Amino acid sequence: MEKNPHQQRKQAIWPCRVLVLLAAALAGCGDGERPALDHADGDAPPVGDARRPEAKILDGPALVPGHENRRFTLRVADEYNRVDPARDGWQTEVIQQLAMRRLRDLGDLIAHADSISSDKLAGLAAPEFAATVLRPALTEVYRDRVLVVRRPADAGPSSAPPADEPDGTGPEALARALRQLAAPLIGGVDVRVKLKIVGITVRDDVQDVAVTRVDYQATGRVAGRVVQQNATWQCRWQLADGAPPMLLAIAVDEFEEIVTADGSGPMFSDCTESVLGATAAYRKQLVYDVDHWRNRGERILAPFITGLEGMALGDVNGDGLDDIYLCQGSGLPNRLFLQQADGTLRDAPATSAVDWLDPCDCALLVDLDNDGDQDLVLGAQLMVLVHVNDGHGRFGQVVKISFGSSVSSLSAVDYDGDGLLDLYVAGHTANTADQSESVLGVPIPYQDANNGAQNALFRNLGKMRFENVTQRVGLDQNNRRFTYAAAWEDYDNDGDLDLYVANDYGRNNLYQFDKPSGRFRDVAAEAGVEDIASGMSVSWGDYNNDGLMDLYVSNMFSSAGNRITYQRQFRQGDDQVTLAQIRRMARGNSLFKNVGGGKFLDVSVETGVTMGRWAWGSKFVDLNNDGREDIVVANGFVTQANPDDL
Amino acid sequence: MASQSPADQSDPKKVLDYRNAWSATNRLMFEGRSWSGHERNCCFLNTGDGRWADISAVSGLDFLDDARAICAVDWDHDGDLDLWINSRSAPRLRLLRNDTVTGNHYIAIQLRGVTCNRDAIGARVTLQLAGESSRRMIQTLRAGDSYLSQSSKTMHFGLGDAQHVRTLEVRWPDGKIEKFLNVEVDRRYRIVQGSGRIEPIDVITRAVKLAPSQPKIPPPSESARIVLISKPPLPAMMFERLDGTGERLGGPRDGPLLVNLWASWCRPCVKEMHEITAAQARIRSAGLEIVGLCVDRLDESRKTSERAAHETIRRTRFPFIAGWATAAAVDKMEVVQRTLIDVQKPLPLPSSFLLDRHGRVAVIYKGAVSIDRLLEDVAALDASEEETRRRAMPFAGRQRIRPAPVGSLQVALKFFEGGYRRHAKDYLRQLDAIARDQRPGHLQVQHAKVLFFLGTLLSEDGENDEALRAWRDLGRMHLKRGELPEAIRHLRAALQLATGDAQTRLDLSRAYYALGQGKVRQGDAAEAVTAFRLAVKLHPGSIPPANDLAWLLATHPDAKVADAKEAIRLAEAVCRKLENRDPSSLDTLAAAYARDGRFADAVKTVKLCIELLRQSKRIESARLSEARLKRYEAGKPYLENLTTTKK
């Protein structure tokens, strides 16, 4: 009964969805009665014993007893149970769950490093645990007025004091290693330690030992500075039936420590309330998460669970200050906020006429008619809405452009150089019934899906008229992907703009524009930027200042994916190419270095920028004005009260 | 999911399994499981040596938000880039102010196109820095990148320790290039295409005073009021009054009804009951009845005594109907609310459903409801659909799409999917009964689906009589709306349940007849003949299809279509039945004789036809028949001038 993030389905597909279920009904998928409702209505369940003492009165919220775990999902019960890999026969997942429990204990100890003692580690480290150094001797690799970055002194003179020599075995050795690692965090506040298993190996011949690759991240504020440690460990575990695994060894693969300058806190501070606090929209709408609103309207009118809505900056009233248009999910009005001279925002008056309740995911503020004001383009269900600015921030006139699916991405460009901005409009999930099973569509095949929506280029003919030129300009090649993002750039420095399109579930497009012929060609494969993964976002920037635009693409980093897809039982019978593709899906974000000649090098792993988690927006931004692009990644799919992650 | 993905769509079973895997994962999420949640944003510092340092925590950007778009802008005009990031978490929008004190320089540039697009989107700016590094930097002005994001159009360059910019080159989107030398740093500039000037932007007098703070997020609340546009009927259910008498809920009533769930041990419930007691007069005069169902008996862990419920009623002097909720009744209410509400959470206590007089759920209250609110909602029960839609939205705003009220049918599907087949059928019957009282319109589309689903379940269960009725009614509904293929499909399905059902045969015959007439209008004679033949076969007593078929077979110019002998057989049967008193069928018979070369019979028959037409003063028709008479007398058959070739 789910809706789709690409919310046209709420409207367009619901009837189809019903038919799908009816088809399922005809196919007899619903066989098998469940008893609960079928005991005769009115039959009383066992009655409480009248002689027992009365229950305590509850003040807080309570639930109807006995109904917490009702599910009503017989049709997919099998699949439902399989979602838990441990129950689905993945032995390595069982091991990782046990090991993860131990690592959480370890993380708690590191976060309270001053109280680490070997007796607390007795059950965690095996007696033969080998002495190790978790914080190697470090050397400074970067320094500015804001922060210092140190890494292991494998080259050049070491500026850090030599680490303690490892010594001893067993819990005592682990205690020493942990104290030495956590020394920079001792006495800190807001200390956080996070350990995550991102790979696991169990050899066939040594079944009682497992090796896990672990991501370590620790941070805290110590004496006015922010300290952050990042590391990758190989942990060897002794496995024993019925007992928790014990650590045999920890080897450090990578280590990095960042400390801010004296008295300098985090680089960014949250000024949200200062800017937005005076607006009704913030106080009544934005302080509540999407789940709050999902519980306050009929499902077909309520915002969609995935919360895939974006925003646009632009000066809509010509006062020289950027304003903000924010898309909200279905049932919540999109907001236009006007920046005041003091930097705060005000709700735009209702006369702006852009408070759409319909689901729309994305917006652009651009001057489409070259009349000196910013028009508003909205990506909605099955259409693009172009709002004409009257010069005063009022958008009464609306021009509709039909589109084949829900709009998942908008970008504007004058591709043909005629002086008018054109629109590239993308869709993710096709507007068909078979795609409605999931909020993220049903991609086939998962790692190279070619059953997504079709994107389109709309050429601006002037006077707010637009023509679909997708086919004419060659953008119909490879155009059935699940697109989440697109961005224009002259990557080959030939003076015209090319287009990179990031697609979910498979390969991306690089459409190179050839101005003389007026046609695009998909050169992603030959340029080396197909990036077969879950593309979510595109950012262009010259990160190495060589005059060539490089490319950063958001994908999904999946710990579970990295673990499972390397097990032998995973998709037995698949060829190596398919397996490699599927594994690559879980790697994380990608950085492509433009090396000229129309080629890119995938430098994601060696430069250390893959870990973006389940990444959505990512962006090159120069955070410290040093003239070098840094990277910011916005991530996280759906956080709810139940922390068990799918 | 990846482990189950089929390589293509050729194997329907594999595709279905795979889709179900997606569906199951989605359901878990809808039931409140996180999916890649609790993830902190990441941030990487370019350390200039081809590597990056993970400074997520140091940056202060590592919120646990489910973040989405990132827009960069120097919001406070202090010379560095601040970030707007939105998310599905609360707060759903944040301004992250850049607080770094780097000592580095910057310039900011606004471009205005003149011969190119005015926003100068697509312009490439290249900076050559002075100083020892003499670095080159490039940026392109974009509208829309990252994910769902459009950053500021003011281009921002960090310059490191460079004291000035040696050259600044703009390549405008139309290819024109302008160059500026020795540009001062730490300023904001505007460049108008073709002006040859780079002008500092007048500093607006701005006193930007932003203060960092931790956003204050209200604690999550279970209380919610959900106004429904679908208005699903409350499934029929039994409950037992506290005094032991059984009673039924669901179905039409004289007035509105509030079904309230409470427990003796739930303080907000008891408080709400006190309020209801105090407002008894107002509630009664609004015509509202209340049934308070106590869930104490369902409480296996608390072992609440029955006395407690009686005691609560006595203490609150609850003046309306009180009874025991059964597990089945609560489950049914759960099915309704979890179908109509996206968040799959069990009902809190207290919870109430406000029903209109048709027994349809108009409002769901999770948690206690104030009397004022309740009576306001009661007063709005008969509001127009437009007004109900407006009330169903938490905020005002404009709306382009009007989602269909599909919730009721989905309740039936939910019963079915949960394996509660009998309840699914009962609920569909309820929907059917209500729909029969409704005026036509959009609801009819829903009614059609109800009938189809109901008929499907019934026929699978061998309840053929009722299934037949459902599908027949469905077919007739389509027939009335002129949706012939649908009407024929459903009527045929109905007929398969009982081949002899006269009413269904007649309806299906009518549908085929209508289809045939349409084909004649389209000039598709072959299809028309097929449809007419079926109509005749299904209901041999029907005269119009037999007559029309005979006419077509007699007069069609195409010899492959025409069949004079059959036309005669049909027309003779019709004329016999009408005792040769119907001019139209006599006309047909005459044409059939003529086509068969029996011109004498044709002349005789058409003369009889003309006479009858004259008697009834149908002059125009008589004239046409007279023309035919002339042809027959000349030994020529009459051929209808159909546009036969056109399809």
Interface residues (C-beta under 8 A of the other chain):
Chain A: M1 E2 K3 K10 Q11 W14 P15 V18 L21 L22 A25 L26 G28 G30 G32 E33 R34 A36 L37 D38 H39 D41 G42 D43 A44 P45 P46 V47 G48 D49 A50 R51 R52 E54 A55 K56 I57 L58 D59 P61 A62 L63 V64 P65 G66 H67 E68 R70 R71 F72 T73 L74 R75 V76 D78 E79 Y80 R82 V83 V141 Y142 D144 R145 V146 L147 V149 R192 Q217 T219 V226 Q228 N230 E256 I258 T260 S264 G265 P266 M267 F268 S269 D270 C271 T272 E273 S274 V275 L276 Y282 K284 Q285 L286 V287 Y288 D289 V290 D291 H292 W293 R294 N295 R296 G297 E298 R299 I300 L301 A302 F304 I305 T306 G307 L308 E309 G310 M311 A312 L313 G314 G320 L321 D322 I324 L326 C327 Q328 G331 L332 P333 N334 Q339 A341 D342 G343 T344 A353 D355 W356 L357 D358 D361 C362 A363 L364 L365 V366 D367 N370 D371 G372 A380 Q381 L385 S409 L410 S411 A412 V413 D414 G417 G419 L420 L421 D434 E437 S438 V439 L440 V442 P443 I444 P445 Y446 Q447 N451 Y484 A485 A486 A487 W488 E489 D490 G495 L497 M536 S537 V538 S539 W540 G541 D542 Y543 N544 N545 G547 M549 S554 M556 S558 G561 I564 T565 F570 R571 T578 I582 M585 V603 E606 T607 G608 V609 M611 G612 R613 W614 A615 W616 G617 S618 K619 V621 D622 L623 N624 N625 D626 G627 R628 E629 D630 I631 V632 V633 A634 N635 G636 F637 V638 T639 Q640 A641 N642 P643 D644 D645 L646
Chain B: M1 A2 S3 S5 P6 A7 D8 Q9 V15 D17 Y18 R19 N20 A21 W22 S23 A24 T25 N26 R27 L28 M29 F30 E31 G32 R33 S34 W35 S36 G37 H38 E39 R40 N41 C42 C43 F44 L45 N46 T47 G48 D49 G50 R51 W52 A53 D54 I55 S56 A57 V58 S59 G60 L61 L64 D65 D66 A67 R68 A69 I70 C71 A72 V73 W75 D76 G79 D80 L81 D82 L83 W84 I85 N86 S87 R88 S89 A90 P91 R92 L93 R94 L95 L96 R97 N98 D99 T100 V101 T102 G103 N104 H105 Y106 G113 T115 C116 N117 R118 D119 I121 G122 R124 T126 L129 S133 R135 R136 M137 I138 Q139 T140 R142 A143 G144 D145 S146 Y147 L148 S149 Q150 S151 S152 K153 T154 H156 F157 G158 L159 G160 A162 R171 P173 D174 G175 I201 I204 T205 R206 A207 V208 K209 L210 A211 P212 S213 Q214 P215 K216 I217 P218 P220 S221 E222 A224 R225 I226 V227 L228 I229 S230 A236 M237 M238 F239 E240 G246 L261 A263 S264 W265 C266 R267 P268 V270 V295 D296 R297 L298 D299 E300 S301 R302 K303 T304 S305 E306 R307 A308 W324 A325 T326 A327 A328 A329 V330 D331 K332 E334 V335 R338 T339 L340 I341 D342 V343 K345 P346 L347 P348 L349 S351 K366 G367 A392 M393 P394 F395 A396 G397 R398 Q399 R400 I401 P403 A404 P405 V406 G407 L409 Q410 L413 K414 F415 F416 E417 G418 G419 Y420 R421 R422 H423 V445 K449 F452 F453 T456 L457 E460
